[in-house]
């Protein structure tokens, strides 16, 4: 355990931040899984609407620093290519 007040506070903040990061990443993964499920089902309209919903979530993750912007670009590019191929 931390011996200094500021270190103890930082440790408490780290626990809160870790919980927030975990929740936000889980939310992003859920949106991506919805797109992939729609692609697997073969429903192009559902896949397009799911992709449209997932895009801002992924970009928000990049903006907040949960994901690297190139990772987001790669994921969106691959997903949109798969949707387009339906």
C-alpha positions as CSV (number, residue, x, y, z in Angstrom):
1,X,0.0,0.0,0.0
2,X,1.1,3.6,-0.7
3,X,2.8,5.4,2.2
4,X,2.2,8.9,0.9
5,X,-1.3,10.6,0.7
6,X,-0.9,11.6,-2.9
7,X,0.2,8.1,-3.9
8,X,-2.8,6.6,-2.1
9,X,-5.1,8.9,-3.9
10,X,-3.5,8.1,-7.2
11,X,-4.0,4.4,-6.4
12,X,-7.7,5.0,-5.8
13,X,-8.0,7.0,-9.0
14,X,-6.3,4.2,-10.9
15,X,-8.9,1.7,-9.8
16,X,-11.7,4.0,-10.9
17,X,-10.1,4.7,-14.2
18,X,-9.5,1.0,-14.9
19,X,-13.2,0.3,-14.3
20,X,-14.1,3.1,-16.7
21,X,-11.7,2.0,-19.4
22,X,-12.9,-1.6,-19.1
23,X,-16.5,-0.5,-19.5
24,X,-15.8,1.7,-22.5
25,X,-13.7,-1.0,-24.3
26,X,-16.4,-3.5,-23.6
27,X,-18.9,-1.1,-25.2
28,X,-16.7,-0.7,-28.3
29,X,-16.3,-4.5,-28.6
30,X,-20.0,-5.0,-28.4
31,X,-20.7,-2.6,-31.3
32,X,-18.0,-4.4,-33.4
33,X,-19.6,-7.8,-32.6
34,X,-23.0,-6.5,-33.7
35,X,-21.5,-5.6,-37.1
36,X,-19.8,-9.0,-37.4
37,X,-23.0,-10.8,-36.4
38,X,-25.0,-8.9,-39.1
39,X,-22.3,-9.7,-41.7
40,X,-22.5,-13.4,-40.7
41,X,-26.3,-13.4,-41.1
42,X,-25.9,-12.0,-44.6
43,X,-28.3,-9.0,-44.0
44,X,-26.7,-6.1,-45.8
45,X,-29.1,-3.5,-44.4
46,X,-28.6,-4.6,-40.8
47,X,-24.8,-4.7,-41.3
48,X,-24.8,-1.2,-42.8
49,X,-26.8,0.2,-39.9
50,X,-24.7,-1.6,-37.3
51,X,-21.5,-0.3,-39.0
52,X,-23.0,3.2,-38.9
53,X,-23.6,2.9,-35.2
54,X,-20.2,1.4,-34.5
55,X,-18.2,4.1,-36.3
56,X,-18.7,6.9,-33.8
57,X,-18.0,4.5,-30.9
58,X,-14.7,3.5,-32.5
59,X,-13.7,7.1,-33.2
60,X,-14.6,8.1,-29.7
61,X,-12.4,5.3,-28.4
62,X,-9.5,6.7,-30.5
63,X,-10.2,10.3,-29.4
64,X,-10.2,9.3,-25.7
65,X,-7.0,7.2,-26.1
66,X,-8.5,3.7,-25.6
67,X,-7.5,2.6,-29.1
68,X,-4.8,3.9,-31.4
69,X,-6.3,5.9,-34.4
70,X,-4.6,3.5,-36.9
71,X,-6.2,0.5,-35.2
72,X,-9.6,2.2,-35.5
73,X,-9.0,3.0,-39.1
74,X,-7.9,-0.6,-39.8
75,X,-11.0,-2.1,-38.1
76,X,-13.4,0.3,-39.8
77,X,-11.8,-0.3,-43.2
78,X,-12.0,-4.1,-42.8
79,X,-15.6,-4.0,-41.5
80,X,-16.8,-1.7,-44.3
81,X,-15.1,-3.9,-46.9
82,X,-16.9,-6.9,-45.6
83,X,-20.2,-5.1,-45.5
84,X,-19.7,-3.8,-49.1
85,X,-18.9,-7.4,-50.2
86,X,-22.3,-8.7,-49.1
